Amino acid sequence: MALGSAEKLEIVNKFGRKEGDTGSPEVQIALLSKRILDLTGHLKINKKDHSSRLGLLKLVGQRKRLLRYLKKTNFVKYSEVIKELSIRDK
């Protein structure tokens, strides 16, 4: 379920502000979104995997906090990220 290094590098290059940028909120949100999609697919097959469900809820909460921070600090970048990742906005 962990992201492969090739997938992670592709996401970092796509959303990073500069080469090797892994700490910016945009990159973190994109990486979390990929993990959330993978876990959602896993949970559709394995309905009784409650430990993974709790992990999924933690990831969603973390992504929500990062999105709130990005919206507060850079609304233009926030709009681009949610459009690119197809994340709903309230």
PEZI-V398375 format. One line per field, one symbol per residue. ss: DSSP state (2 for helix, 1 for strand, 0 for the rest). A space follows every 50 residues. Layout:
ss = ???
//
This chain:
ss = 00002222222222200000000022222222222222222222200002 2222222222222222222222202222222222200000
//
